[in-house]
Amino acid sequence: MGERQIKYYHLYTESPQSKMYLNQMLEIAKRITLVEGRTQTIIPFLTTMRYSRQTPEISGVLTPSICLILQGAKKLHLGHEVIDYHAGDYLVSVIDIPASAEIIGATKQSPYFGLRVEFTMEEIASVVMEAGLDFKPRNKKLNTGAYVGTADEGLVETFYRLLKLIEKPDANRYLSSLMKREMIFRLLSGDSGHIFFQQVMMDRQDEGIGKAIAWFKENYAQSITIKELAKLSNMSVSGLHHKFKAVTTLGPIQYQKQLRLYEARRLMLGGAIHVTAAAMEVGYENVSQFSREYRRLFGSSPSKDIKAFRNSPGVEEKHSQKTHN
């Protein structure tokens, strides 16, 4: 099957003010991001990214967050779907989704720079309730649990004010949490707010598909049949298959399998566990099966993959399986 474009919400023609904020954020990011890969800032939920060369396609798991590109471009692979996005664009995910990404066109003279803000469903729900937001569904079609859009001036300006707090340590503890709430509000109230809201509602743990995803996040090492999962989620087997694949691009069993393999990879990259122990830790009973499925997902055997990954400077943090979004 060929690649398909995922939805890309181009919301506005970039304003001079937005360009100014992006340029100023880029200068701050250059000052504080001195190493390749991710840099954790003094704001707990904010990280910066820097890559001075193109990277190969790196597999990982998208987690609830919004990521804004300041300079450069990326290619996101989500199942059989793909999209290129650039400076001023953002990626939002509200669930854990296996995906892969690659930095494109980056050089030492013109590195890739980006920002990432993590959030939780509880934080989003709190903003929805406090702001009294309500959305009427535009259609009944489920969207994949991640989407790319172009940041409007208000969202870019909120990112800018948040990043500036790094230079004001005494104020960041209180103001940073307020700015994150504002960022969530702007996502919900913007032109693509109905998409963001639908993702949030889909992820509610008392809803069928959200309950299934939540179970896998907590119990990926345990075995479960599709029939049992459907019963747990109060859904039919066919309904579970259809909705799960619509949201995550994977069937339920494939989703669990990839979560297991990503966790095993993370454990081995930590250096304190070998292949057999990692396989058993994430729920495999047969090491040969683990190695076959690992090779199918990552392109080489566990031992070769881990060695190559550790020897690839600047590609990714060695202990994280989040995509470099």
Secondary structure, DSSP 8 states (H G I E B T S, - for coil): ---EE--EE--S---HHHHHHHHHHHHHHHHH--SSEEEE-SSTTEEEEEESS----EEEEE-SEEEEEEESEEEEEETTEEEEEETTEEEEESS-EEEEEEEES--SSS-EEEEEEE--HHHHHHHHHHHT-----S-S----SEEEEE--HHHHHHHHHHHHGGG-HHHHHHHHHHHHHHHHHHHHHSTTHHHHHHHHHHT-TTSHHHHHHHHHHHHTTS---HHHHHHHTT--HHHHHHHHHHHHSS-HHHHHHHHHHHHHHHHHHTTS--HHHHHHHTT-S-HHHHHHHHHHHHSS-HHHHHHHHHTSTTSS-TT--S---
